[in-house]
Amino acid sequence: MKLQFLEGNNSDFYNELTHKVDKYFKENKLSRYADTGMVLKTIFITVTYLAMYGLLITSSFNAFTGILYCVIMGLMHPLFFINIGHDALHHTYSKKKSVNRFLAYFLNFAGLNAYINRILHLKVHHLFTSVEGYDIIIEEYSVLRLSENQPYEKMHKYQVYYAPLIYSLFSIFLIFSIDFVLFKRSRMGNSPIEHSKGEMAKLYLQKLSYLFFMLVLPLMVVNVAWYWVVMGFFLVHMISGLALAMVGVLNHQINESVFPQPNEDGYITNSRKNHELEATIDFAPYSKLALWYFGGFNTHTAHHLFPNLCHTHYIPVTRMIEETVKDYGLTYRKHSLAGAIKSHFAYLKRLSKPPKAVKVS
């Protein structure tokens, strides 16, 4: 069923907010694209990651040093997506399409597939945020029950305990499972989709290349026992997985989360932009450190309302959102980082209980 928003795309709230944002950029003579700080961050992430990789495969090191190199790689690895690739997918890194296209392939460098993630992120998640059956990442990660509308399984009783382990494997799941699953789908969001044989070939070639450079080559050249190399591989991805899972669940799956469902005619009874406000939660939105590391995923409401802005601008935009909602009786939701994590695990615990049976009289 084709999904639509009963009240259209925009709203009075969003129109006023857009006016404020446009005025802010005009008065301060700011570009909506990446600034010098973002370019320097891109260089820092890339150089640091490659330096740690180079040291691991070319130098001698003790156990402590090897673990340190892997930890730093694990901290940098998710930033290729949540900082560089994400802005590039939205064409907000640069005015030049060629630059954005090149930087989007940093996702491939980190093991993800830029082609399928562009479709998933832009044509599915941003258009149908938290609408089950449309925002399909929820249903593809069914080992956890992340919505009251998801089927309940016996294993979900213990999900609050095993969730950290599952989250630590999230990057491996994204790289070696979800991309392949998404390629098999014949429909994403409102649109039927068919992938060319060329894109399928690129997918397999890219995954094999990533596996070669991240695991096979180190096994061949690093002068340690093979199991240390495998453990290092998993350490990198477990740290990365926790960061990637964090930016996924803390924005959309906590105690205050809502999952609007369409009526029988396929309509969400809201405007698209008000829906984005309702379906998104921020964490540590005014923290410059959180913004730097999480690439604006901590100011996720601003991102969903203004995906055409580089994430470096989201703190002042978030202030405008928080001010403007008061005039329209709407709610802007935020937590500290610790508060969001606590709320998420309370949410998991609530959903670990079987749905109450409906008695038929």
C-alpha positions as CSV (number, residue, x, y, z in Angstrom):
1,M,0.0,0.0,0.0
2,K,1.4,3.4,-1.0
3,L,1.9,5.5,2.2
4,Q,1.0,9.2,2.2
5,F,0.7,12.0,4.8
6,L,-2.9,13.3,5.2
7,E,-1.7,16.8,6.0
8,G,0.9,17.0,3.2
9,N,4.6,17.6,3.6
10,N,4.9,20.8,5.6
11,S,3.0,22.5,8.4
12,D,2.7,26.0,10.0
13,F,5.3,25.0,12.5
14,Y,7.8,23.9,9.9
15,N,7.2,26.9,7.7
16,E,8.0,29.3,10.6
17,L,11.0,27.2,11.6
18,T,12.3,27.2,8.0
19,H,12.0,31.0,8.0
20,K,14.1,31.2,11.2
21,V,16.7,28.9,9.8
22,D,17.0,30.7,6.5
23,K,17.3,34.0,8.3
24,Y,20.0,32.6,10.5
25,F,22.1,31.5,7.5
26,K,21.5,34.7,5.7
27,E,22.4,37.0,8.6
28,N,25.5,35.1,9.5
29,K,26.5,34.6,5.9
30,L,27.0,30.9,6.4
31,S,27.2,28.1,3.8
32,R,24.9,25.1,4.4
33,Y,27.8,22.8,3.4
34,A,30.8,21.5,5.3
35,D,33.1,24.1,6.9
36,T,36.8,24.0,7.5
37,G,36.3,22.1,10.8
38,M,34.5,19.4,9.0
39,V,37.2,19.0,6.3
40,L,39.8,18.8,9.1
41,K,37.8,16.2,10.9
42,T,37.5,14.1,7.7
43,I,41.3,14.2,7.3
44,F,41.8,13.4,11.0
45,I,39.4,10.4,10.9
46,T,41.0,9.0,7.7
47,V,44.6,9.5,8.6
48,T,44.1,8.1,12.1
49,Y,42.3,5.0,10.9
50,L,44.9,4.3,8.1
51,A,47.8,5.0,10.5
52,M,46.5,2.4,13.0
53,Y,45.9,-0.1,10.2
54,G,49.4,0.5,8.8
55,L,51.0,0.1,12.2
56,L,49.2,-3.2,12.8
57,I,50.3,-4.8,9.5
58,T,53.8,-3.4,9.2
59,S,55.3,-2.9,12.7
60,S,56.2,-5.0,15.7
61,F,54.0,-4.5,18.8
62,N,53.2,-6.0,22.2
63,A,49.7,-7.1,23.3
64,F,48.8,-3.7,24.9
65,T,49.9,-1.7,21.8
66,G,48.0,-4.0,19.4
67,I,44.9,-3.7,21.5
68,L,45.3,0.1,21.6
69,Y,45.6,0.2,17.8
70,C,42.4,-1.9,17.4
71,V,40.5,0.3,19.9
72,I,41.4,3.5,18.0
73,M,40.4,1.8,14.7
74,G,37.2,0.7,16.3
75,L,36.4,4.3,17.4
76,M,37.2,5.7,14.0
77,H,35.5,3.1,11.9
78,P,31.9,4.1,12.4
79,L,32.7,7.8,11.7
80,F,33.2,7.0,8.0
81,F,29.4,6.5,8.0
82,I,28.0,8.7,10.7
83,N,30.2,11.7,9.8
84,I,31.6,11.6,6.3
85,G,29.5,9.2,4.3
86,H,26.2,10.3,5.8
87,D,26.6,14.0,4.9
88,A,27.8,12.9,1.5
89,L,24.7,10.8,0.9
90,H,22.6,13.8,1.7
91,H,24.7,16.0,-0.7
92,T,25.5,18.4,2.2
93,Y,29.2,17.9,2.4
94,S,29.9,19.9,-0.7
95,K,28.1,21.9,-3.4
96,K,29.8,19.7,-6.0
97,K,28.0,16.4,-6.7
98,S,31.3,14.8,-7.7
99,V,32.8,15.5,-4.2
100,N,29.7,14.1,-2.5
101,R,29.7,11.0,-4.7
102,F,33.4,10.4,-3.9
103,L,32.9,10.8,-0.2
104,A,29.8,8.6,-0.1
105,Y,32.2,5.8,-1.1
106,F,33.8,6.1,2.3
107,L,31.0,3.8,3.3
108,N,32.4,1.2,1.0
109,F,35.8,1.8,2.6
110,A,34.3,1.0,6.0
111,G,32.6,-2.2,4.5
112,L,29.1,-0.9,3.9
113,N,27.6,-0.4,0.4
114,A,27.0,3.2,-0.6
115,Y,24.5,2.3,-3.3
116,I,22.1,0.3,-1.2
117,N,22.5,2.5,1.9
118,R,21.6,5.6,-0.2
119,I,18.3,3.9,-1.1
120,L,17.7,2.7,2.4
121,H,18.5,6.0,4.1
122,L,17.1,8.6,1.7
123,K,14.1,6.7,0.1
124,V,13.0,4.7,3.1
125,H,14.2,5.9,6.5
126,H,13.8,9.6,5.9
127,L,10.5,9.3,4.1
128,F,8.8,6.8,6.5
129,T,10.6,7.2,9.8
130,S,9.5,4.6,12.4
131,V,6.6,3.4,10.2
132,E,6.7,-0.3,10.4
133,G,6.6,-2.1,7.1
134,Y,8.2,0.9,5.5
135,D,11.1,1.8,7.7
136,I,12.4,-1.7,7.2
137,I,15.5,-1.7,9.3
138,I,13.3,-2.4,12.3
139,E,11.9,-5.7,10.9
140,E,15.3,-6.8,9.6
141,Y,16.8,-6.8,13.2
142,S,14.1,-9.0,14.7
143,V,16.4,-10.7,17.2
144,L,15.4,-7.7,19.3
145,R,11.8,-6.5,19.8
146,L,12.1,-2.8,19.1
147,S,8.4,-2.0,18.7
148,E,5.1,-3.1,20.3
149,N,3.9,-4.0,16.9
150,Q,6.7,-6.5,16.3
151,P,5.8,-10.2,16.9
152,Y,6.8,-11.4,20.3
153,E,9.3,-14.3,20.6
154,K,10.3,-16.2,23.7
155,M,13.9,-15.0,23.3
156,H,12.7,-11.4,23.7
157,K,12.1,-12.2,27.4
158,Y,15.9,-11.9,27.9
159,Q,16.6,-9.1,25.4
160,V,17.6,-6.5,28.0
161,Y,20.5,-8.8,28.9
162,Y,21.7,-9.9,25.5
163,A,21.2,-6.6,23.7
164,P,24.7,-5.2,24.5
165,L,26.2,-8.3,22.8
166,I,23.9,-8.0,19.8
167,Y,24.7,-4.3,19.5
168,S,28.4,-5.0,19.6
169,L,27.9,-7.2,16.5
170,F,25.9,-4.5,14.7
171,S,28.6,-3.4,12.3
172,I,29.3,-7.0,11.3
173,F,25.5,-7.5,10.8
174,L,25.4,-4.4,8.6
175,I,28.4,-5.2,6.5
176,F,28.0,-9.0,6.0
177,S,24.2,-9.5,6.2
178,I,21.8,-6.5,5.9
179,D,23.3,-5.2,2.6
180,F,22.7,-8.6,1.0
181,V,19.2,-8.9,2.4
182,L,18.3,-5.4,1.1
183,F,19.6,-6.3,-2.4
184,K,17.1,-9.2,-2.4
185,R,14.1,-6.9,-1.7
186,S,11.8,-6.1,-4.7
187,R,10.3,-3.1,-2.9
188,M,11.6,-0.4,-0.5
189,G,9.3,2.2,0.8
190,N,6.7,3.3,-1.8
191,S,8.7,2.1,-4.8
192,P,9.4,-1.2,-6.5
193,I,13.1,-1.6,-7.0
194,E,15.4,-3.7,-9.2
195,H,19.1,-3.8,-8.9
196,S,21.4,-4.2,-11.9
197,K,23.8,-7.1,-12.3
198,G,26.6,-4.6,-12.2
199,E,25.6,-3.3,-8.8
200,M,25.3,-6.9,-7.5
201,A,28.8,-7.6,-8.8
202,K,30.1,-4.5,-7.2
203,L,28.5,-5.6,-3.9
204,Y,30.3,-8.9,-3.8
205,L,33.6,-7.5,-5.0
206,Q,33.5,-4.8,-2.4
207,K,32.7,-7.2,0.5
208,L,35.4,-9.6,-0.6
209,S,37.9,-6.7,-0.8
210,Y,37.0,-5.5,2.6
211,L,37.3,-8.9,4.1
212,F,40.7,-9.3,2.4
213,F,42.2,-6.1,3.7
214,M,40.6,-6.3,7.2
215,L,41.2,-10.0,7.9
216,V,43.0,-12.1,5.2
217,L,46.0,-9.7,4.6
218,P,46.6,-9.3,8.4
219,L,46.6,-13.0,8.8
220,M,49.2,-13.3,6.1
221,V,51.6,-10.6,7.2
222,V,51.1,-9.9,11.0
223,N,53.6,-11.9,13.0
224,V,51.2,-13.1,15.7
225,A,49.1,-16.2,16.2
226,W,46.1,-16.2,13.9
227,Y,43.6,-16.1,16.7
228,W,45.0,-12.7,17.9
229,V,44.3,-11.3,14.4
230,V,40.7,-12.6,14.5
231,M,40.2,-11.2,18.0
232,G,41.6,-7.9,16.7
233,F,39.1,-7.9,13.8
234,F,36.2,-8.5,16.2
235,L,37.4,-5.9,18.7
236,V,37.4,-3.2,15.9
237,H,33.9,-4.2,14.8
238,M,32.5,-4.6,18.3
239,I,33.5,-1.1,19.3
240,S,32.2,0.2,16.0
241,G,29.0,-1.8,16.3
242,L,28.2,-0.3,19.7
243,A,28.6,3.2,18.3
244,L,26.5,2.5,15.2
245,A,23.8,0.8,17.3
246,M,23.8,3.7,19.7
247,V,23.0,6.3,17.0
248,G,20.3,4.0,15.6
249,V,18.3,3.1,18.7
250,L,18.7,6.2,20.9
251,N,17.0,8.4,18.3
252,H,14.0,6.2,17.6
253,Q,13.7,3.3,20.2
254,I,13.4,4.6,23.7
255,N,10.5,4.9,26.2
256,E,9.1,8.0,24.5
257,S,9.2,6.6,21.0
258,V,6.2,6.5,18.8
259,F,5.5,4.3,15.8
260,P,2.7,5.9,13.8
261,Q,0.7,3.5,11.7
262,P,-1.2,4.4,8.5
263,N,-5.0,4.1,8.4
264,E,-6.7,1.6,6.2
265,D,-6.4,4.0,3.2
266,G,-2.6,4.3,3.6
267,Y,-2.5,7.7,5.3
268,I,-0.5,8.9,8.3
269,T,-2.7,11.4,10.0
270,N,-0.1,14.1,10.2
271,S,2.2,16.2,8.0
272,R,5.5,14.7,7.0
273,K,7.6,17.2,8.9
274,N,5.5,17.1,12.1
275,H,5.7,13.3,11.9
276,E,9.5,13.6,11.8
277,L,9.4,15.7,14.9
278,E,7.2,13.2,16.6
279,A,9.2,10.1,15.6
280,T,12.7,11.4,16.6
281,I,14.5,12.0,19.9
282,D,17.8,13.8,20.5
283,F,20.5,13.0,23.0
284,A,23.1,15.5,24.3
285,P,22.0,17.9,21.6
286,Y,24.0,20.8,22.8
287,S,27.2,18.9,23.4
288,K,30.0,19.9,20.9
289,L,31.9,16.7,21.7
290,A,28.8,14.6,21.0
291,L,28.2,16.5,17.8
292,W,31.8,16.0,16.7
293,Y,31.8,12.2,17.3
294,F,28.2,11.3,16.4
295,G,28.1,13.5,13.3
296,G,24.8,15.1,14.2
297,F,23.0,11.9,15.0
298,N,22.7,13.3,18.5
299,T,20.8,16.3,17.0
300,H,18.7,13.9,15.0
301,T,15.5,16.0,15.0
302,A,17.3,18.9,13.3
303,H,18.7,16.4,10.8
304,H,15.2,14.9,10.0
305,L,13.7,18.3,9.6
306,F,16.6,19.8,7.6
307,P,18.5,16.9,5.9
308,N,19.8,19.5,3.4
309,L,22.2,21.0,6.0
310,C,25.7,19.7,7.0
311,H,25.5,18.4,10.6
312,T,28.0,21.0,11.8
313,H,25.1,23.5,11.8
314,Y,22.7,21.5,13.9
315,I,23.2,22.9,17.4
316,P,21.9,26.4,16.6
317,V,19.1,24.8,14.5
318,T,18.2,22.6,17.5
319,R,17.8,25.7,19.7
320,M,15.4,27.1,17.1
321,I,13.4,23.9,17.0
322,E,13.1,23.9,20.8
323,E,11.9,27.5,20.8
324,T,9.4,27.1,18.0
325,V,7.6,24.0,19.1
326,K,6.3,25.9,22.2
327,D,4.3,28.3,19.9
328,Y,2.5,25.3,18.3
329,G,1.8,23.0,21.3
330,L,4.2,20.5,19.9
331,T,6.9,18.5,21.8
332,Y,10.6,18.4,21.2
333,R,12.2,15.5,23.1
334,K,15.7,15.2,24.3
335,H,17.9,13.3,26.8
336,S,21.4,13.4,28.1
337,L,23.4,10.5,26.6
338,A,23.2,8.6,29.9
339,G,19.5,9.4,30.1
340,A,18.9,8.1,26.6
341,I,20.7,4.9,27.2
342,K,18.8,4.3,30.5
343,S,15.5,5.0,28.7
344,H,16.4,2.6,25.9
345,F,17.1,-0.3,28.2
346,A,13.8,0.5,30.1
347,Y,12.1,0.4,26.7
348,L,13.7,-3.0,25.9
349,K,12.6,-4.3,29.3
350,R,9.0,-3.2,28.7
351,L,9.0,-4.9,25.3
352,S,10.5,-8.1,26.8
353,K,7.1,-8.9,28.2
354,P,4.4,-10.7,26.2
355,P,1.7,-8.5,24.8
356,K,-1.5,-8.7,26.9
357,A,-4.0,-11.0,25.4
358,V,-7.3,-9.3,24.3
359,K,-10.3,-11.1,25.9
360,V,-13.2,-11.6,23.6
361,S,-16.5,-11.4,25.4
